[in-house]
């Protein structure tokens, strides 16, 4: 593509523009000359002929100087009346896009940095919104969610020991019910395949306190807490049932191994995945030490 700067700058000298403004106008006019040059080449003109004709259009009656008078630094554009339609809106947008693409093409390093920054910004905002949406905007699928209170201890961890939880559950006069839970990562071995899964150790009254109903089978109950370690049962989430077990209809009563211990799946819940017997096993070890 020809270099038009040597032809444009002498014609802009009489306008007394600042170097920055003159460079911008030269770049924009170069784009128009490039377009005209390509049109002439497409019509069959040779390289020299197309270059001469494109430059000739600027020289006719000093067209360039006449058109550039409105670009003087002292010129104040007329105010735009609100609501007045712009007949050349789409043409101006297209021109701005082409000019922007031209500038980015000339500075590939800056273009790559800008695109990477936009991608990281969009990705970060999407991740943050997903987290806020899941934790703050989406409502828990439980009964009387406006009456739920999350109780925790101050300091590192903020967790309760099981005896302290039992004292709060039995002696509290403020809350209608107290349930406890804790997150774990367990090794699941089922149907000959092993994998690590995220789960929760919950108390037997966990589902009753939250008012959650089973999607299949039954959920844990207070009776599952009577004998420590005596009821190795588990409740799995609905999505986990569909994804890991293919939604098999005989899932209730199916036995799996969690961290080497045999558990019986007694139900499917629309919320969370609870491994109650692991909590019972830990409790039995504590009580054995105390005795």
ZAGUKOL-439739 format. One record per residue (C-alpha): x, y, z. Coordinates in nm, 4 decimals. Example, Ala and Ser with C-alpha at 12.3 -4.5 7.8 and 13.67 -1.06 7.14 Angstrom:
+----------+----------+----------+
!       px !       py !       pz !
+----------+----------+----------+
!   1.2300 !  -0.4500 !   0.7800 !
!   1.3670 !  -0.1060 !   0.7140 !
+----------+----------+----------+
This chain:
+----------+----------+----------+
!       px !       py !       pz !
+----------+----------+----------+
!   0.0000 !   0.0000 !   0.0000 !
!   0.1423 !   0.3480 !  -0.0917 !
!   0.2668 !   0.5854 !   0.1773 !
!   0.0475 !   0.8974 !   0.1527 !
!   0.2123 !   1.1053 !   0.4264 !
!   0.4469 !   1.2939 !   0.1938 !
!   0.1465 !   1.4132 !  -0.0070 !
!  -0.0808 !   1.4956 !   0.2865 !
!   0.1431 !   1.6836 !   0.5285 !
!   0.2310 !   1.9723 !   0.2891 !
!  -0.1397 !   2.0263 !   0.2264 !
!  -0.2152 !   2.0381 !   0.5992 !
!   0.0685 !   2.2783 !   0.6835 !
!  -0.1442 !   2.5893 !   0.6195 !
!  -0.3975 !   2.4810 !   0.8834 !
!  -0.1465 !   2.5237 !   1.1695 !
!  -0.2566 !   2.2077 !   1.3481 !
!  -0.0805 !   2.0600 !   1.6470 !
!   0.1550 !   1.7682 !   1.5650 !
!  -0.0745 !   1.5202 !   1.7423 !
!  -0.3880 !   1.6412 !   1.5627 !
!  -0.2068 !   1.6510 !   1.2292 !
!  -0.0875 !   1.2901 !   1.2769 !
!  -0.4448 !   1.1785 !   1.3516 !
!  -0.5802 !   1.3486 !   1.0388 !
!  -0.2998 !   1.2063 !   0.8256 !
!  -0.3805 !   0.8552 !   0.9498 !
!  -0.7523 !   0.8967 !   0.8816 !
!  -0.7029 !   1.0466 !   0.5358 !
!  -0.4520 !   0.7725 !   0.4576 !
!  -0.7257 !   0.5226 !   0.5276 !
!  -0.9591 !   0.6984 !   0.2809 !
!  -0.6846 !   0.7104 !   0.0188 !
!  -0.6163 !   0.3409 !   0.0749 !
!  -0.9848 !   0.2660 !   0.0154 !
!  -0.9890 !   0.4780 !  -0.3019 !
!  -0.6660 !   0.3172 !  -0.4187 !
!  -0.8151 !  -0.0303 !  -0.3734 !
!  -1.1304 !   0.0729 !  -0.5636 !
!  -0.9237 !   0.1988 !  -0.8558 !
!  -0.7142 !  -0.1165 !  -0.8539 !
!  -1.0311 !  -0.3252 !  -0.8529 !
!  -1.1529 !  -0.1301 !  -1.1595 !
!  -0.8392 !  -0.2357 !  -1.3486 !
!  -0.6031 !   0.0573 !  -1.2950 !
!  -0.2364 !  -0.0157 !  -1.2489 !
!  -0.0443 !   0.0669 !  -0.9319 !
!   0.1018 !   0.3921 !  -1.0598 !
!  -0.2232 !   0.4967 !  -1.2268 !
!  -0.4322 !   0.4243 !  -0.9151 !
!  -0.1864 !   0.6182 !  -0.6991 !
!  -0.1931 !   0.9176 !  -0.9396 !
!  -0.5731 !   0.9269 !  -0.9587 !
!  -0.6159 !   0.9020 !  -0.5810 !
!  -0.3724 !   1.1900 !  -0.5234 !
!  -0.5309 !   1.3835 !  -0.8089 !
!  -0.8652 !   1.3885 !  -0.6328 !
!  -0.7020 !   1.5800 !  -0.3450 !
!  -0.5460 !   1.8293 !  -0.5794 !
!  -0.8661 !   1.9267 !  -0.7639 !
!  -0.9496 !   2.2883 !  -0.6646 !
!  -0.7546 !   2.2326 !  -0.3444 !
!  -1.0294 !   2.0078 !  -0.2111 !
!  -0.8290 !   1.8905 !   0.0889 !
!  -0.7563 !   2.2384 !   0.2242 !
!  -1.1198 !   2.3368 !   0.1765 !
!  -1.2469 !   2.0335 !   0.3660 !
!  -0.9911 !   2.0682 !   0.6438 !
!  -1.0742 !   2.4276 !   0.7378 !
!  -1.3315 !   2.3033 !   0.9891 !
!  -1.0553 !   2.1138 !   1.1728 !
!  -0.8662 !   2.4205 !   1.2929 !
!  -0.7918 !   2.4201 !   1.6634 !
!  -0.9896 !   2.7404 !   1.7197 !
!  -1.3022 !   2.5934 !   1.5636 !
!  -1.5906 !   2.5255 !   1.8012 !
!  -1.8419 !   2.2733 !   1.6665 !
!  -2.2079 !   2.3797 !   1.6732 !
!  -2.4102 !   2.2392 !   1.9636 !
!  -2.6116 !   1.9266 !   1.8986 !
!  -2.9815 !   1.9635 !   1.9654 !
!  -3.1009 !   1.6742 !   2.1867 !
!  -3.3247 !   1.4364 !   2.0003 !
!  -3.2024 !   1.5380 !   1.6563 !
!  -3.1402 !   1.2227 !   1.4462 !
!  -2.7975 !   1.1797 !   1.2955 !
!  -2.8318 !   1.0827 !   0.9313 !
!  -2.4756 !   0.9574 !   0.9170 !
!  -2.4768 !   0.7622 !   1.2435 !
!  -2.4109 !   0.4184 !   1.0974 !
!  -2.1557 !   0.5551 !   0.8559 !
!  -1.9738 !   0.7271 !   1.1419 !
!  -1.9790 !   0.4094 !   1.3494 !
!  -1.8402 !   0.2084 !   1.0593 !
!  -1.5709 !   0.4679 !   1.0029 !
!  -1.4744 !   0.4642 !   1.3720 !
!  -1.4563 !   0.0857 !   1.3702 !
!  -1.2350 !   0.0834 !   1.0646 !
!  -1.0121 !   0.3514 !   1.2139 !
!  -0.9880 !   0.1613 !   1.5434 !
!  -0.9045 !  -0.1628 !   1.3610 !
!  -0.6366 !   0.0202 !   1.1649 !
!  -0.4756 !   0.1578 !   1.4817 !
!  -0.4818 !  -0.1839 !   1.6487 !
!  -0.3281 !  -0.3438 !   1.3406 !
!  -0.0440 !  -0.0912 !   1.3532 !
!   0.0228 !  -0.1658 !   1.7221 !
!  -0.0155 !  -0.5441 !   1.7666 !
!   0.1464 !  -0.5424 !   2.1110 !
!  -0.1002 !  -0.2879 !   2.2456 !
!  -0.3884 !  -0.4710 !   2.0755 !
!  -0.2895 !  -0.8025 !   2.2379 !
!  -0.2585 !  -0.6376 !   2.5805 !
!  -0.5986 !  -0.4685 !   2.5410 !
!  -0.7704 !  -0.7900 !   2.4309 !
!  -0.6077 !  -0.9878 !   2.7141 !
!  -0.7108 !  -0.7227 !   2.9692 !
!  -1.0695 !  -0.7276 !   2.8450 !
!  -1.0774 !  -1.1080 !   2.8517 !
!  -0.9424 !  -1.1214 !   3.2078 !
!  -1.1830 !  -0.8495 !   3.3207 !
!  -1.4854 !  -1.0206 !   3.1680 !
!  -1.3792 !  -1.3584 !   3.3105 !
!  -1.3208 !  -1.2156 !   3.6590 !
!  -1.6539 !  -1.0331 !   3.6584 !
!  -1.8329 !  -1.3472 !   3.5409 !
!  -1.6724 !  -1.5568 !   3.8166 !
!  -1.7536 !  -1.2978 !   4.0851 !
!  -2.1136 !  -1.2674 !   3.9690 !
!  -2.1524 !  -1.6462 !   3.9647 !
!  -2.0269 !  -1.6622 !   4.3245 !
!  -2.2499 !  -1.3768 !   4.4414 !
!  -2.5460 !  -1.5227 !   4.2563 !
!  -2.4968 !  -1.8644 !   4.4156 !
!  -2.4311 !  -1.7383 !   4.7681 !
!  -2.6405 !  -1.4218 !   4.7997 !
!  -2.9008 !  -1.3987 !   4.5244 !
!  -3.0190 !  -1.7578 !   4.4986 !
!  -3.2471 !  -1.8613 !   4.7810 !
!  -3.1888 !  -2.1864 !   4.9683 !
!  -3.4424 !  -2.4593 !   4.8851 !
!  -3.5505 !  -2.4930 !   5.2477 !
!  -3.8580 !  -2.4042 !   5.4502 !
!  -3.8695 !  -2.0761 !   5.6456 !
!  -3.5376 !  -1.9633 !   5.5053 !
!  -3.5870 !  -1.6184 !   5.6590 !
!  -3.5617 !  -1.7780 !   6.0060 !
!  -3.2311 !  -1.9557 !   5.9478 !
!  -2.9279 !  -1.8428 !   6.1475 !
!  -2.5694 !  -1.9554 !   6.0950 !
!  -2.3913 !  -1.9897 !   6.4309 !
!  -2.0116 !  -2.0089 !   6.4516 !
!  -1.7314 !  -1.9420 !   6.6970 !
!  -1.4879 !  -1.6544 !   6.6701 !
!  -1.1200 !  -1.7084 !   6.6028 !
!  -0.9449 !  -1.9435 !   6.3618 !
!  -1.1742 !  -2.2037 !   6.2096 !
!  -1.4874 !  -2.0859 !   6.3883 !
!  -1.6130 !  -2.4426 !   6.4474 !
!  -1.7762 !  -2.6124 !   6.7455 !
!  -1.6686 !  -2.9374 !   6.9077 !
!  -1.9467 !  -3.1956 !   6.9099 !
!  -2.0038 !  -3.1784 !   7.2916 !
!  -2.0462 !  -2.8022 !   7.2683 !
!  -2.2949 !  -2.8451 !   6.9827 !
!  -2.4896 !  -3.0994 !   7.1876 !
!  -2.5070 !  -2.8550 !   7.4801 !
!  -2.6368 !  -2.5766 !   7.2564 !
!  -2.8907 !  -2.8102 !   7.0966 !
!  -3.0294 !  -2.9389 !   7.4285 !
!  -3.0161 !  -2.6202 !   7.6382 !
!  -3.0943 !  -2.3452 !   7.3880 !
!  -3.4173 !  -2.1514 !   7.4500 !
!  -3.3653 !  -1.9155 !   7.1569 !
!  -3.3701 !  -2.1502 !   6.8594 !
!  -3.6355 !  -2.4028 !   6.7607 !
!  -3.3700 !  -2.6449 !   6.6413 !
!  -2.9943 !  -2.6872 !   6.6172 !
!  -2.8216 !  -2.8896 !   6.3426 !
!  -2.4508 !  -2.9260 !   6.2716 !
!  -2.2545 !  -2.9991 !   5.9577 !
!  -1.8974 !  -3.0005 !   5.8326 !
!  -1.7391 !  -3.0369 !   5.4886 !
!  -1.5140 !  -3.3306 !   5.4014 !
!  -1.3341 !  -3.4837 !   5.1057 !
!  -1.3851 !  -3.8605 !   5.0927 !
!  -1.2649 !  -4.1452 !   4.8740 !
!  -1.5732 !  -4.3008 !   4.7138 !
!  -1.5558 !  -4.6555 !   4.5779 !
!  -1.8735 !  -4.7638 !   4.3994 !
!  -1.9412 !  -5.0094 !   4.1179 !
!  -1.5711 !  -5.0850 !   4.0806 !
!  -1.4628 !  -4.7232 !   4.0312 !
!  -1.2943 !  -4.4987 !   4.2889 !
!  -1.2826 !  -4.1191 !   4.3028 !
!  -1.2570 !  -3.8289 !   4.5470 !
!  -1.5857 !  -3.6547 !   4.6238 !
!  -1.6870 !  -3.3535 !   4.8313 !
!  -1.9431 !  -3.4215 !   5.1011 !
!  -2.0794 !  -3.3153 !   5.4369 !
!  -2.0906 !  -3.4819 !   5.7756 !
!  -2.4263 !  -3.3845 !   5.9225 !
!  -2.6265 !  -3.4557 !   6.2359 !
!  -2.9319 !  -3.6761 !   6.2213 !
!  -3.1694 !  -3.3800 !   6.2617 !
!  -3.0031 !  -3.1795 !   5.9858 !
!  -3.2716 !  -3.2314 !   5.7230 !
!  -3.5560 !  -3.1959 !   5.9736 !
!  -3.4286 !  -2.8592 !   6.0973 !
!  -3.3982 !  -2.7274 !   5.7418 !
!  -3.7317 !  -2.8740 !   5.6370 !
!  -3.5877 !  -3.0612 !   5.3384 !
!  -3.7872 !  -3.3423 !   5.1813 !
!  -3.6357 !  -3.6428 !   5.0025 !
!  -3.6413 !  -3.6830 !   4.6290 !
!  -3.6105 !  -4.0594 !   4.6738 !
!  -3.5982 !  -4.2933 !   4.9743 !
!  -3.5590 !  -4.1234 !   5.3121 !
!  -3.3304 !  -3.8681 !   5.4713 !
!  -3.1370 !  -3.8936 !   5.7957 !
!  -3.3302 !  -3.8802 !   6.1221 !
!  -3.2626 !  -3.8412 !   6.4929 !
!  -3.2783 !  -4.2194 !   6.5338 !
!  -2.9643 !  -4.2470 !   6.3204 !
!  -2.7745 !  -4.0709 !   6.6028 !
!  -2.8797 !  -4.3104 !   6.8819 !
!  -2.5932 !  -4.5577 !   6.8471 !
!  -2.2587 !  -4.4004 !   6.7554 !
!  -2.1238 !  -4.5727 !   6.4472 !
!  -2.4181 !  -4.8108 !   6.4388 !
!  -2.5915 !  -4.6664 !   6.1338 !
!  -2.3446 !  -4.6318 !   5.8438 !
!  -2.5897 !  -4.4603 !   5.6096 !
!  -2.5568 !  -4.1753 !   5.3611 !
!  -2.7787 !  -3.9415 !   5.1635 !
!  -2.6599 !  -3.8264 !   4.8209 !
!  -2.7543 !  -3.5186 !   4.6233 !
!  -2.9868 !  -3.5412 !   4.3240 !
!  -2.7248 !  -3.4130 !   4.0783 !
!  -2.4689 !  -3.6597 !   4.2158 !
!  -2.7194 !  -3.9422 !   4.1788 !
!  -2.7807 !  -3.8508 !   3.8163 !
!  -2.4174 !  -3.7845 !   3.7259 !
!  -2.2300 !  -4.0542 !   3.9203 !
!  -2.4905 !  -4.3319 !   3.9259 !
!  -2.6781 !  -4.2491 !   3.6071 !
!  -3.0044 !  -4.2033 !   3.7987 !
!  -3.0360 !  -4.5774 !   3.8598 !
!  -3.3768 !  -4.6525 !   4.0173 !
!  -3.2368 !  -4.8993 !   4.2734 !
!  -3.0019 !  -4.6466 !   4.4326 !
!  -3.1792 !  -4.6697 !   4.7694 !
!  -3.0156 !  -4.9586 !   4.9552 !
!  -2.7084 !  -4.9521 !   4.7311 !
!  -2.3821 !  -4.9976 !   4.9228 !
!  -2.0681 !  -4.7918 !   4.8621 !
!  -1.7330 !  -4.7504 !   5.0357 !
!  -1.6296 !  -4.4141 !   5.1773 !
!  -1.2718 !  -4.3943 !   5.3052 !
!  -1.2758 !  -4.7728 !   5.3304 !
!  -1.6029 !  -4.7945 !   5.5322 !
!  -1.9195 !  -4.9521 !   5.3908 !
!  -2.2177 !  -4.7161 !   5.3729 !
!  -2.5737 !  -4.7778 !   5.2632 !
!  -2.7417 !  -4.5055 !   5.0578 !
!  -3.0830 !  -4.4511 !   5.2161 !
!  -3.2073 !  -4.1568 !   5.0128 !
!  -3.1585 !  -3.8838 !   4.7574 !
!  -3.1883 !  -3.5160 !   4.8449 !
!  -3.2240 !  -3.2099 !   4.6243 !
!  -2.9724 !  -3.0379 !   4.8531 !
!  -2.6167 !  -3.1335 !   4.9486 !
!  -2.4489 !  -3.4647 !   5.0100 !
!  -2.4336 !  -3.5861 !   5.3705 !
!  -2.2202 !  -3.8660 !   5.5195 !
!  -2.3621 !  -3.9112 !   5.8650 !
!  -2.1855 !  -4.2282 !   5.9728 !
!  -1.8399 !  -4.0733 !   5.9470 !
!  -1.9467 !  -3.8204 !   6.2102 !
!  -2.0756 !  -4.1051 !   6.4296 !
!  -1.7437 !  -4.2857 !   6.3938 !
!  -1.5553 !  -3.9743 !   6.5100 !
!  -1.7947 !  -3.9224 !   6.7980 !
!  -1.7510 !  -4.2834 !   6.9163 !
!  -1.3732 !  -4.2400 !   6.9254 !
!  -1.4086 !  -3.9207 !   7.1344 !
!  -1.6454 !  -4.0841 !   7.3832 !
!  -1.4151 !  -4.3842 !   7.4110 !
!  -1.1261 !  -4.1534 !   7.5035 !
!  -1.3342 !  -3.9696 !   7.7657 !
!  -1.4433 !  -4.2957 !   7.9315 !
+----------+----------+----------+
